[in-house]
Amino acid sequence: MKRSGSADLPLHYGYVPQWLYERMAKLGLSVVEVLLSDYGKDEVIRRLSDPLWFQCFGAVMGMDWHSSGVTTSVMGSLKKSINPNSRSLGIYIAGGKGKFSRETPTELMKISESTGLKGDELVRASKLSAKVDNTAIQDGYQLYTHNFILSDEGKWAVIQQGMNVKDKTARRYHWHSEDLTSFVEEPHSGISGINQGQILNLTAQAAGENRKRILEVSHTNSEKIMQDFARLILPAHHDIRASDVDLKRLGALLYMTRETQPENFEELLLLKGVGPRTLQSLALVSEVIHGAPSRFKDPARFAFAHGGKDGHPFPVPLKIYDETLEILQKGIEKSKLGHSDQQKTLAKLHTVISRAEENFEPDFGLNDVIDEERKNSWKYGGKTVFGDASKPTGSQPIQLSLF
């Protein structure tokens, strides 16, 4: 196992409104169903164990693109939508935030009874992963949420998050069962959180002798510097800036979905009758499903699918969100009946957009894109936790040109 990255996760307070939570649950289930159909159970577990992909997943759902709240809201909505369908999906989620995290062992034993998996080993894995991140890694973060995701074939991932009460930041830890040989030596697939400089880390390979010589791991003097690992730096500012986004990728996406005439996509049957704005969201959802790992280094870009509940980068466009969900769900149902044309089209959409990036030179202002989305938000049923988006007074909806 290795740490694949870390990210700055500012603590955000507030709540996830029901109108968004319900849609997050539906979109999360749809994405998981397509992943299962196209790539299998092991890939679903692997994706969730990747801290960069997970943050992009939360952003495309309409959550605040960089906040700590992504962890609890995404896992809560996934548990709500996946567990009632676990027998058919072969994926289960245990645990949660606060008191629900303490119910993980009981939930895992129930899952083991229905799947034939070894419950005692699953419970041990859950407890050890929490113990390591709370005790063996003394980085100032106290765990407050713990989720255990597993397949009926025995692969699992752990996503847990700790809070630093001094600076009010969060750190998210990811575990993956694949190739796991030890719980106390380099076990993580990734850690997300603010770089705090030197920390106490008894899971480092170099700390092997220390582990042998002491009884209480929390008393060791062994240290490892977190900046040794690749990191995704998620800034404290809530607004999205050009430095947060791969402009070449975003620009190519906007050009292909807004400027290119629909007849040029005739081979993509899914696009017939789909407007440019919905196509923009579909393309980003498609990337979350079919994109390579290297494409998930800028979670802010994925917020341009469905905005954010606090209005950054723009209000959540409910009409677009619902149309995207309808297209995904129809494609999934047809695939179950043996007609996979729409599923293949979604994958092809990502391929077409990716190819367009090769010769695209970004020449636009990100703030202009955001301003356009906000001014047109009322047309798409834009909504935030503060209320509905209003039609701008004395102005007309605008259309950004990327020529």
Backbone hydrogen bonds in HBPLUS format (Angstrom, degrees):
<---DONOR---> <-ACCEPTOR-->    atom                        ^
c    i                          cat <-CA-CA->   ^        H-A-AA   ^      H-
h    n   atom  resd res      DA  || num        DHA   H-A  angle D-A-AA Bond
n    s   type  num  typ     dist DA aas  dist angle  dist       angle   num
A0002-LYS N   A0188-HIS O   2.74 MM 186  5.22  94.5  2.47 136.4 152.9     1
A0004-SER N   A0189-SER O   2.73 MM 185  5.57 137.5  1.91 107.2 117.2     2
A0191-ILE N   A0005-GLY O   2.81 MM 186  5.72 143.1  1.94 161.8 172.3     3
A0232-LEU N   A0006-SER O   2.18 MM 226  5.31 153.5  1.24 159.4 170.8     4
A0170-ALA N   A0009-LEU O   3.06 MM 161  5.35 154.2  2.13 155.1 162.4     5
A0068-SER N   A0010-PRO O   3.01 MM  58  5.86 148.8  2.11 156.1 153.0     6
A0020-LEU N   A0017-PRO O   3.04 MM   3  5.53 137.5  2.22 110.6 121.5     7
A0021-TYR N   A0017-PRO O   2.92 MM   4  6.15 167.4  1.94 157.1 161.4     8
A0022-GLU N   A0018-GLN O   3.02 MM   4  6.00 170.7  2.03 153.1 153.9     9
A0024-MET N   A0020-LEU O   2.79 MM   4  6.05 156.8  1.84 158.2 165.8    10
A0025-ALA N   A0021-TYR O   3.01 MM   4  6.25 155.3  2.07 148.1 153.9    11
A0026-LYS N   A0022-GLU O   3.21 MM   4  6.50 154.9  2.28 141.6 147.6    12
A0027-LEU N   A0023-ARG O   2.85 MM   4  6.06 167.5  1.86 157.5 160.9    13
A0028-GLY N   A0024-MET O   2.80 MM   4  5.81 161.2  1.83 148.6 154.7    14
A0029-LEU N   A0025-ALA O   3.05 MM   4  6.15 159.3  2.09 141.7 147.1    15
A0030-SER N   A0026-LYS O   2.98 MM   4  6.18 158.8  2.03 145.5 151.7    16
A0031-VAL N   A0027-LEU O   2.92 MM   4  6.13 164.3  1.94 155.5 158.8    17
A0032-VAL N   A0028-GLY O   3.04 MM   4  6.21 163.4  2.07 148.5 153.2    18
A0033-GLU N   A0029-LEU O   2.87 MM   4  6.07 155.9  1.92 149.7 156.7    19
A0034-VAL N   A0030-SER O   3.01 MM   4  6.28 156.9  2.07 150.6 155.9    20
A0035-LEU N   A0031-VAL O   2.95 MM   4  6.17 162.4  1.98 150.9 156.2    21
A0036-LEU N   A0032-VAL O   2.85 MM   4  6.04 158.5  1.90 150.2 156.1    22
A0037-SER N   A0033-GLU O   2.97 MM   4  6.14 157.2  2.03 143.1 149.4    23
A0038-ASP N   A0034-VAL O   2.87 MM   4  6.01 161.7  1.90 155.1 159.5    24
A0039-TYR N   A0035-LEU O   2.70 MM   4  5.37 154.2  1.77 145.5 153.1    25
A0040-GLY N   A0035-LEU O   3.07 MM   5  6.41 131.7  2.32 137.4 143.7    26
A0040-GLY N   A0036-LEU O   3.14 MM   4  4.24 133.3  2.37  99.7 111.5    27
A0044-VAL N   A0041-LYS O   3.07 MM   3  5.19 120.4  2.44  99.2 114.0    28
A0045-ILE N   A0041-LYS O   3.13 MM   4  6.50 163.0  2.16 159.0 162.2    29
A0046-ARG N   A0042-ASP O   2.91 MM   4  6.14 156.3  1.97 143.7 151.1    30
A0047-ARG N   A0043-GLU O   2.85 MM   4  5.99 161.8  1.88 149.7 153.8    31
A0048-LEU N   A0044-VAL O   3.16 MM   4  6.38 166.7  2.18 150.0 152.9    32
A0049-SER N   A0045-ILE O   3.13 MM   4  6.34 132.2  2.37 139.8 152.4    33
A0049-SER N   A0046-ARG O   3.09 MM   3  5.10 132.8  2.32  95.9 109.2    34
A0050-ASP N   A0047-ARG O   2.98 MM   3  5.28 161.8  2.02 112.0 117.5    35
A0054-PHE N   A0050-ASP O   3.01 MM   4  6.13 163.4  2.04 156.5 161.9    36
A0055-GLN N   A0051-PRO O   3.25 MM   4  6.32 152.2  2.33 134.8 140.4    37
A0056-CYS N   A0052-LEU O   3.18 MM   4  6.51 156.8  2.24 149.7 155.7    38
A0057-PHE N   A0053-TRP O   2.85 MM   4  6.07 156.1  1.90 155.1 162.6    39
A0058-GLY N   A0054-PHE O   3.03 MM   4  6.32 154.7  2.09 147.1 152.7    40
A0059-ALA N   A0055-GLN O   3.03 MM   4  6.28 151.5  2.11 142.1 150.1    41
A0060-VAL N   A0056-CYS O   2.95 MM   4  6.21 158.6  1.99 154.5 158.9    42
A0061-MET N   A0058-GLY O   3.19 MM   3  5.13 138.9  2.37  94.1 105.9    43
A0063-MET N   A0058-GLY O   3.27 MM   5  5.72 158.3  2.32 159.4 153.8    44
A0062-GLY N   A0059-ALA O   3.11 MM   3  5.44 159.9  2.15 108.1 114.4    45
A0309-LYS N   A0062-GLY O   3.15 MM 247  6.26 128.1  2.43 158.1 163.1    46
A0070-VAL N   A0067-SER O   3.35 MM   3  5.95 168.3  2.36 111.9 115.2    47
A0071-THR N   A0068-SER O   3.19 MM   3  6.05 145.4  2.31 122.6 127.1    48
A0073-SER N   A0069-GLY O   3.08 MM   4  6.06 165.4  2.10 155.6 160.2    49
A0074-VAL N   A0070-VAL O   2.93 MM   4  5.71 162.2  1.96 144.4 150.1    50
A0075-MET N   A0071-THR O   3.13 MM   4  6.13 165.9  2.15 146.6 150.9    51
A0076-GLY N   A0072-THR O   2.87 MM   4  5.77 148.5  1.97 135.9 145.6    52
A0077-SER N   A0073-SER O   2.96 MM   4  6.03 162.4  2.00 145.1 149.6    53
A0078-LEU N   A0074-VAL O   2.91 MM   4  6.06 156.3  1.96 148.9 156.1    54
A0079-LYS N   A0075-MET O   2.95 MM   4  6.03 160.8  1.99 144.4 149.5    55
A0080-LYS N   A0076-GLY O   3.08 MM   4  6.24 153.1  2.15 141.9 149.2    56
A0081-SER N   A0077-SER O   3.12 MM   4  6.34 149.8  2.21 143.7 150.6    57
A0082-ILE N   A0078-LEU O   2.74 MM   4  5.67 162.6  1.77 158.9 163.9    58
A0083-ASN N   A0079-LYS O   3.27 MM   4  5.59 153.4  2.35 127.2 134.9    59
A0085-ASN N   A0082-ILE O   2.79 MM   3  5.28 146.0  1.91 117.6 128.9    60
A0086-SER N   A0083-ASN O   3.23 MM   3  4.79 170.5  2.24 105.6 105.5    61
A0089-LEU N   A0085-ASN O   2.94 MM   4  6.06 157.0  1.99 156.1 163.5    62
A0090-GLY N   A0086-SER O   2.64 MM   4  5.29 156.5  1.69 146.0 151.8    63
A0152-ASP N   A0090-GLY O   2.93 MM  62  5.15 141.0  2.08 137.2 140.0    64
A0092-TYR N   A0150-LEU O   2.82 MM  58  5.38 161.7  1.86 163.7 168.3    65
A0150-LEU N   A0092-TYR O   2.98 MM  58  5.38 160.7  2.02 147.0 153.0    66
A0094-ALA N   A0148-PHE O   2.85 MM  54  5.10 162.9  1.88 146.4 152.3    67
A0148-PHE N   A0094-ALA O   2.96 MM  54  5.10 159.9  2.00 132.3 138.8    68
A0096-GLY N   A0146-HIS O   2.82 MM  50  5.39 128.9  2.08 147.9 144.5    69
A0146-HIS N   A0096-GLY O   2.91 MM  50  5.39 163.2  1.93 153.8 152.1    70
A0100-PHE N   A0097-LYS O   3.14 MM   3  5.41 146.6  2.26 137.3 128.7    71
A0098-GLY N   A0144-TYR O   2.88 MM  46  5.54 175.8  1.88 165.2 163.8    72
A0101-SER N   A0098-GLY O   3.02 MM   3  5.53 140.7  2.18 110.4 120.8    73
A0102-ARG N   A0099-LYS O   3.18 MM   3  5.39 132.4  2.42  98.8 110.5    74
A0103-GLU N   A0100-PHE O   3.14 MM   3  5.18 151.1  2.23  99.1 107.9    75
A0104-THR N   A0101-SER O   3.26 MM   3  5.55 165.1  2.28 108.8 112.3    76
A0107-GLU N   A0103-GLU O   3.03 MM   4  6.27 161.8  2.07 158.3 164.1    77
A0108-LEU N   A0104-THR O   2.85 MM   4  6.04 160.1  1.89 161.0 166.7    78
A0109-MET N   A0105-PRO O   3.04 MM   4  6.26 152.4  2.11 148.0 154.7    79
A0110-LYS N   A0106-THR O   3.17 MM   4  6.45 153.6  2.24 144.8 151.4    80
A0111-ILE N   A0107-GLU O   2.96 MM   4  6.25 156.0  2.02 149.2 156.1    81
A0112-SER N   A0108-LEU O   2.91 MM   4  6.10 153.7  1.98 144.9 152.0    82
A0113-GLU N   A0109-MET O   3.12 MM   4  6.36 142.9  2.27 139.9 148.8    83
A0114-SER N   A0111-ILE O   3.14 MM   3  5.37 128.5  2.42  99.5 112.2    84
A0115-THR N   A0111-ILE O   2.99 MM   4  6.16 134.2  2.20 146.0 159.4    85
A0116-GLY N   A0112-SER O   2.81 MM   4  5.31 145.2  1.93 141.3 146.2    86
A0121-GLU N   A0118-LYS O   3.17 MM   3  5.59 124.2  2.50 106.4 119.0    87
A0122-LEU N   A0118-LYS O   3.18 MM   4  6.53 153.8  2.26 150.1 158.0    88
A0123-VAL N   A0119-GLY O   2.91 MM   4  6.14 164.3  1.93 158.4 162.1    89
A0124-ARG N   A0120-ASP O   2.98 MM   4  6.11 155.4  2.04 140.3 147.6    90
A0125-ALA N   A0121-GLU O   2.93 MM   4  6.13 153.8  2.00 142.2 149.1    91
A0126-SER N   A0122-LEU O   2.95 MM   4  6.23 155.5  2.01 148.5 155.1    92
A0127-LYS N   A0123-VAL O   2.93 MM   4  6.17 167.1  1.94 155.9 158.5    93
A0128-LEU N   A0124-ARG O   2.87 MM   4  5.95 162.3  1.90 150.8 156.2    94
A0129-SER N   A0125-ALA O   3.04 MM   4  6.05 160.9  2.08 144.2 149.4    95
A0130-ALA N   A0126-SER O   3.22 MM   4  6.41 155.7  2.28 143.1 149.4    96
A0131-LYS N   A0127-LYS O   2.87 MM   4  6.07 153.5  1.94 144.8 153.1    97
A0132-VAL N   A0128-LEU O   2.82 MM   4  5.99 161.4  1.86 154.2 158.1    98
A0133-ASP N   A0129-SER O   3.22 MM   4  6.33 168.9  2.23 142.7 145.5    99
A0134-ASN N   A0130-ALA O   2.95 MM   4  5.98 135.3  2.15 141.1 153.0   100
A0135-THR N   A0131-LYS O   2.80 MM   4  5.60 145.8  1.92 145.1 152.8   101
A0136-ALA N   A0132-VAL O   2.91 MM   4  4.55 112.0  2.38 108.0 126.6   102
A0137-ILE N   A0132-VAL O   2.87 MM   5  6.17 135.2  2.07 170.7 174.2   103
A0202-LEU N   A0136-ALA O   3.01 MM  66  5.24 173.0  2.01 141.0 143.3   104
A0138-GLN N   A0200-LEU O   2.82 MM  62  4.98 133.9  2.03 136.8 149.8   105
A0200-LEU N   A0138-GLN O   3.42 MM  62  4.98 170.6  2.43 130.4 127.8   106
A0142-GLN N   A0163-MET O   2.97 MM  21  5.24 164.9  1.99 134.9 133.4   107
A0163-MET N   A0142-GLN O   2.89 MM  21  5.24 155.5  1.95 130.1 129.8   108
A0144-TYR N   A0161-GLN O   2.92 MM  17  6.20 162.8  1.95 167.1 161.9   109
A0161-GLN N   A0145-THR O   3.04 MM  16  5.35 151.6  2.13 135.1 141.8   110
A0147-ASN N   A0159-ILE O   2.88 MM  12  5.25 151.4  1.97 141.7 151.2   111
A0159-ILE N   A0147-ASN O   2.98 MM  12  5.25 160.3  2.02 146.8 153.2   112
A0149-ILE N   A0157-ALA O   2.81 MM   8  5.17 166.6  1.83 160.9 163.9   113
A0157-ALA N   A0149-ILE O   2.72 MM   8  5.17 152.5  1.79 152.8 160.1   114
A0151-SER N   A0155-LYS O   2.86 MM   4  5.50 152.9  1.93 159.1 165.1   115
A0154-GLY N   A0151-SER O   3.04 MM   3  5.46 167.6  2.06 114.9 117.5   116
A0177-SER N   A0156-TRP O   2.95 MM  21  5.38 160.3  1.99 163.6 159.0   117
A0158-VAL N   A0175-TRP O   3.15 MM  17  4.82 151.9  2.23 112.5 119.4   118
A0175-TRP N   A0158-VAL O   2.83 MM  17  4.82 150.5  1.92 144.2 148.5   119
A0160-GLN N   A0173-TYR O   3.03 MM  13  5.31 164.0  2.06 150.3 155.5   120
A0173-TYR N   A0160-GLN O   2.69 MM  13  5.31 172.0  1.70 168.3 171.2   121
A0162-GLY N   A0171-ARG O   2.83 MM   9  5.32 162.3  1.86 153.6 158.0   122
A0171-ARG N   A0162-GLY O   2.97 MM   9  5.32 153.3  2.04 144.5 150.3   123
A0164-ASN N   A0169-THR O   2.86 MM   5  5.38 169.0  1.87 161.7 161.8   124
A0168-LYS N   A0164-ASN O   2.78 MM   4  5.36 122.9  2.11 148.1 163.4   125
A0172-ARG N   A0192-SER O   2.23 MM  20  4.52 132.2  1.44 136.4 153.5   126
A0192-SER N   A0172-ARG O   2.30 MM  20  4.52 175.3  1.30 166.9 165.0   127
A0174-HIS N   A0190-GLY O   2.72 MM  16  5.05 159.3  1.76 166.7 160.5   128
A0189-SER N   A0174-HIS O   3.10 MM  15  5.70 153.7  2.18 131.5 138.3   129
A0180-LEU N   A0177-SER O   3.01 MM   3  5.21 157.7  2.06 133.8 129.2   130
A0186-GLU N   A0203-THR O   2.39 MM  17  5.17 155.8  1.45 142.2 151.1   131
A0199-ILE N   A0224-LYS O   3.36 MM  25  5.91 164.9  2.39 140.3 144.7   132
A0224-LYS N   A0199-ILE O   3.12 MM  25  5.91 163.7  2.15 160.6 165.8   133
A0207-ALA N   A0204-ALA O   2.89 MM   3  5.32 155.1  1.95 111.4 119.7   134
A0208-GLY N   A0205-GLN O   3.20 MM   3  5.70 152.9  2.28 121.8 120.9   135
A0211-ARG N   A0207-ALA O   3.00 MM   4  6.33 152.4  2.08 154.6 162.3   136
A0212-LYS N   A0208-GLY O   3.22 MM   4  6.53 144.5  2.35 142.7 152.0   137
A0213-ARG N   A0209-GLU O   3.15 MM   4  6.33 139.0  2.32 142.8 153.0   138
A0213-ARG N   A0210-ASN O   3.17 MM   3  5.20 128.6  2.45  95.2 108.4   139
A0219-HIS N   A0216-GLU O   3.05 MM   3  5.71 168.3  2.06 121.9 125.7   140
A0220-THR N   A0217-VAL O   3.35 MM   3  5.70 171.3  2.36 114.1 115.4   141
A0228-ASP N   A0225-ILE O   3.05 MM   3  5.82 159.9  2.09 123.1 126.0   142
A0229-PHE N   A0226-MET O   3.10 MM   3  6.02 173.8  2.11 127.2 128.9   143
A0244-ASP N   A0241-ARG O   2.82 MM   3  5.38 157.6  1.87 118.0 125.7   144
A0245-VAL N   A0242-ALA O   3.26 MM   3  5.50 164.0  2.29 109.3 114.1   145
A0250-LEU N   A0246-ASP O   3.02 MM   4  6.29 167.1  2.04 156.1 160.3   146
A0251-GLY N   A0247-LEU O   2.76 MM   4  5.60 159.3  1.80 140.6 147.6   147
A0252-ALA N   A0248-LYS O   3.08 MM   4  6.13 160.2  2.12 140.6 145.7   148
A0253-LEU N   A0249-ARG O   3.09 MM   4  6.21 157.4  2.15 142.9 149.3   149
A0254-LEU N   A0250-LEU O   2.93 MM   4  6.21 164.0  1.96 155.5 159.0   150
A0255-TYR N   A0251-GLY O   2.89 MM   4  6.05 159.0  1.93 149.8 156.1   151
A0256-MET N   A0252-ALA O   2.95 MM   4  6.05 168.0  1.96 150.5 153.7   152
A0257-THR N   A0253-LEU O   3.04 MM   4  6.14 151.1  2.12 148.2 155.9   153
A0258-ARG N   A0254-LEU O   2.89 MM   4  5.70 143.4  2.03 142.9 151.3   154
A0259-GLU N   A0255-TYR O   2.89 MM   4  5.08 145.7  2.01 128.3 139.5   155
A0260-THR N   A0255-TYR O   3.30 MM   5  6.70 137.2  2.50 158.2 165.8   156
A0264-ASN N   A0261-GLN O   2.98 MM   3  5.74 157.9  2.03 123.2 129.6   157
A0265-PHE N   A0262-PRO O   2.84 MM   3  5.44 162.8  1.87 121.6 126.3   158
A0268-LEU N   A0265-PHE O   2.74 MM   3  5.36 154.3  1.80 120.4 129.3   159
A0271-LEU N   A0268-LEU O   2.93 MM   3  5.79 154.1  2.00 126.2 132.0   160
A0272-LYS N   A0269-LEU O   3.23 MM   3  5.73 160.1  2.28 113.9 119.1   161
A0274-VAL N   A0271-LEU O   2.98 MM   3  5.12 165.6  2.00 128.6 128.2   162
A0279-LEU N   A0275-GLY O   3.00 MM   4  6.21 155.7  2.06 152.1 160.0   163
A0280-GLN N   A0276-PRO O   2.99 MM   4  6.24 143.3  2.13 142.6 151.5   164
A0281-SER N   A0277-ARG O   3.38 MM   4  6.74 153.2  2.46 140.6 145.8   165
A0282-LEU N   A0278-THR O   2.88 MM   4  6.17 164.3  1.90 155.6 160.4   166
A0283-ALA N   A0279-LEU O   2.91 MM   4  6.02 154.8  1.97 147.4 153.4   167
A0284-LEU N   A0280-GLN O   3.35 MM   4  6.62 152.4  2.43 141.0 146.9   168
A0285-VAL N   A0281-SER O   2.96 MM   4  6.24 159.1  2.00 154.5 160.9   169
A0286-SER N   A0282-LEU O   2.79 MM   4  5.93 157.4  1.84 148.6 155.4   170
A0287-GLU N   A0283-ALA O   3.01 MM   4  6.24 142.7  2.15 135.3 145.0   171
A0288-VAL N   A0284-LEU O   3.09 MM   4  6.38 152.1  2.17 144.6 150.9   172
A0289-ILE N   A0285-VAL O   3.14 MM   4  6.47 146.8  2.26 144.3 153.2   173
A0290-HIS N   A0286-SER O   2.76 MM   4  5.89 168.7  1.77 157.1 160.4   174
A0291-GLY N   A0287-GLU O   2.66 MM   4  4.53 142.2  1.79 131.3 135.5   175
A0295-ARG N   A0292-ALA O   2.97 MM   3  5.74 168.5  1.99 128.5 132.0   176
A0296-PHE N   A0293-PRO O   3.34 MM   3  5.94 165.8  2.36 123.4 123.0   177
A0301-ARG N   A0298-ASP O   3.05 MM   3  5.94 149.7  2.14 127.5 132.7   178
A0302-PHE N   A0299-PRO O   3.01 MM   3  5.52 137.1  2.20 112.2 122.8   179
A0303-ALA N   A0300-ALA O   3.05 MM   3  5.38 153.7  2.13 108.1 116.4   180
A0304-PHE N   A0301-ARG O   3.16 MM   3  5.79 164.2  2.18 113.1 118.0   181
A0305-ALA N   A0302-PHE O   3.26 MM   3  5.77 154.7  2.33 111.9 113.6   182
A0307-GLY N   A0303-ALA O   2.77 MM   4  4.98 127.4  2.05 150.0 154.5   183
A0308-GLY N   A0314-PHE O   3.05 MM   6  6.20 156.5  2.10 169.7 174.2   184
A0311-GLY N   A0308-GLY O   2.91 MM   3  5.23 163.2  1.94 116.7 120.4   185
A0385-VAL N   A0309-LYS O   2.84 MM  76  5.82 148.0  1.94 166.9 164.9   186
A0316-VAL N   A0383-LYS O   2.97 MM  67  5.20 142.1  2.12 151.1 142.8   187
A0383-LYS N   A0316-VAL O   2.96 MM  67  5.20 137.4  2.14 124.2 136.6   188
A0320-ILE N   A0317-PRO O   3.07 MM   3  5.42 117.8  2.48 107.2 121.6   189
A0321-TYR N   A0317-PRO O   2.87 MM   4  6.08 165.7  1.89 160.3 165.3   190
A0318-LEU N   A0381-GLY O   3.41 MM  63  5.17 155.4  2.48 108.4 105.8   191
A0322-ASP N   A0318-LEU O   2.87 MM   4  5.99 165.5  1.89 150.0 153.3   192
A0319-LYS N   A0380-TYR O   2.95 MM  61  5.16 158.7  2.00 142.8 144.3   193
A0323-GLU N   A0319-LYS O   3.03 MM   4  6.17 152.1  2.11 139.2 147.0   194
A0324-THR N   A0320-ILE O   2.88 MM   4  6.07 158.4  1.92 153.1 159.0   195
A0325-LEU N   A0321-TYR O   2.93 MM   4  6.21 160.2  1.97 149.8 155.5   196
A0326-GLU N   A0322-ASP O   2.90 MM   4  6.10 156.3  1.96 144.9 151.3   197
A0327-ILE N   A0323-GLU O   3.04 MM   4  6.26 160.4  2.08 148.6 152.8   198
A0328-LEU N   A0324-THR O   2.99 MM   4  6.22 166.5  2.01 153.8 157.6   199
A0329-GLN N   A0325-LEU O   2.85 MM   4  5.97 169.3  1.86 155.6 158.9   200
A0330-LYS N   A0326-GLU O   2.93 MM   4  6.02 156.6  1.99 145.8 152.2   201
A0331-GLY N   A0327-ILE O   3.03 MM   4  6.17 157.8  2.08 145.3 151.6   202
A0332-ILE N   A0328-LEU O   2.95 MM   4  6.24 151.1  2.03 148.3 156.4   203
A0333-GLU N   A0329-GLN O   2.99 MM   4  6.20 161.4  2.02 147.9 152.3   204
A0334-LYS N   A0330-LYS O   2.96 MM   4  6.17 161.5  2.00 150.3 155.2   205
A0335-SER N   A0331-GLY O   2.95 MM   4  6.09 148.4  2.05 139.5 148.8   206
A0336-LYS N   A0332-ILE O   3.02 MM   4  6.32 148.0  2.13 146.3 154.1   207
A0337-LEU N   A0334-LYS O   3.04 MM   3  5.08 133.1  2.27  95.2 108.5   208
A0339-HIS N   A0334-LYS O   2.79 MM   5  5.07 155.4  1.85 151.3 142.9   209
A0338-GLY N   A0335-SER O   2.99 MM   3  5.02 159.2  2.03 105.3 110.4   210
A0344-LYS N   A0340-SER O   2.95 MM   4  6.20 161.9  1.98 159.2 163.9   211
A0345-THR N   A0341-ASP O   2.90 MM   4  6.11 145.7  2.02 143.1 153.5   212
A0346-LEU N   A0342-GLN O   3.03 MM   4  6.29 150.1  2.12 147.4 153.5   213
A0347-ALA N   A0343-GLN O   3.33 MM   4  6.68 155.9  2.39 144.7 150.1   214
A0348-LYS N   A0344-LYS O   2.90 MM   4  6.16 151.6  1.98 144.6 153.4   215
A0349-LEU N   A0345-THR O   2.82 MM   4  6.05 145.3  1.94 147.5 156.6   216
A0351-THR N   A0347-ALA O   3.24 MM   4  6.60 154.1  2.31 142.6 149.8   217
A0352-VAL N   A0348-LYS O   2.88 MM   4  6.17 159.4  1.92 157.6 161.9   218
A0353-ILE N   A0349-LEU O   3.09 MM   4  6.31 166.9  2.11 152.9 155.8   219
A0354-SER N   A0350-HIS O   2.95 MM   4  6.07 160.7  1.99 148.4 154.3   220
A0355-ARG N   A0351-THR O   3.02 MM   4  6.23 156.2  2.08 149.1 154.7   221
A0356-ALA N   A0352-VAL O   3.20 MM   4  6.43 147.5  2.31 142.3 150.8   222
A0356-ALA N   A0353-ILE O   3.13 MM   3  5.15 121.1  2.49  94.9 109.6   223
A0357-GLU N   A0354-SER O   3.15 MM   3  5.37 142.3  2.30 101.0 111.3   224
A0358-GLU N   A0355-ARG O   3.19 MM   3  5.70 149.6  2.28 111.5 118.7   225
A0360-PHE N   A0357-GLU O   3.26 MM   3  5.03 160.6  2.30 100.1 105.9   226
A0368-ASP N   A0365-GLY O   2.98 MM   3  5.22 130.4  2.24 102.0 115.4   227
A0369-VAL N   A0365-GLY O   3.29 MM   4  6.75 149.4  2.39 147.9 155.8   228
A0369-VAL N   A0366-LEU O   3.06 MM   3  5.15 118.4  2.45  97.2 112.0   229
A0370-ILE N   A0366-LEU O   3.02 MM   4  6.38 162.5  2.05 155.3 159.5   230
A0371-ASP N   A0367-ASN O   2.83 MM   4  5.93 156.5  1.88 142.5 149.7   231
A0372-GLU N   A0368-ASP O   2.93 MM   4  6.08 153.7  2.00 142.9 149.7   232
A0373-GLU N   A0369-VAL O   3.02 MM   4  6.32 161.8  2.05 150.3 154.8   233
A0374-ARG N   A0370-ILE O   2.96 MM   4  6.22 159.6  2.00 151.5 156.9   234
A0375-LYS N   A0371-ASP O   2.97 MM   4  6.13 161.4  2.01 150.1 154.8   235
A0376-ASN N   A0372-GLU O   3.00 MM   4  6.11 147.2  2.11 148.5 157.0   236
A0377-SER N   A0373-GLU O   2.95 MM   4  5.71 107.4  2.49 134.9 150.9   237
A0377-SER N   A0374-ARG O   3.29 MM   3  4.95 154.2  2.36  93.9 101.5   238
A0379-LYS N   A0376-ASN O   3.00 MM   3  5.68 142.1  2.14 118.8 128.3   239
A0380-TYR N   A0377-SER O   2.96 MM   3  5.41 141.3  2.11 112.0 122.6   240
A0382-GLY N   A0377-SER O   3.01 MM   5  4.85 151.8  2.09 136.4 136.4   241
A0381-GLY N   A0378-TRP O   3.39 MM   3  5.26 166.0  2.41 105.4 105.1   242
A0389-ALA N   A0382-GLY O   2.86 MM   7  5.03 167.0  1.88 136.0 133.6   243
A0384-THR N   A0387-GLY O   2.95 MM   3  5.30 158.9  1.99 144.2 151.1   244
A0387-GLY N   A0384-THR O   3.14 MM   3  5.30 158.3  2.19 104.9 111.4   245
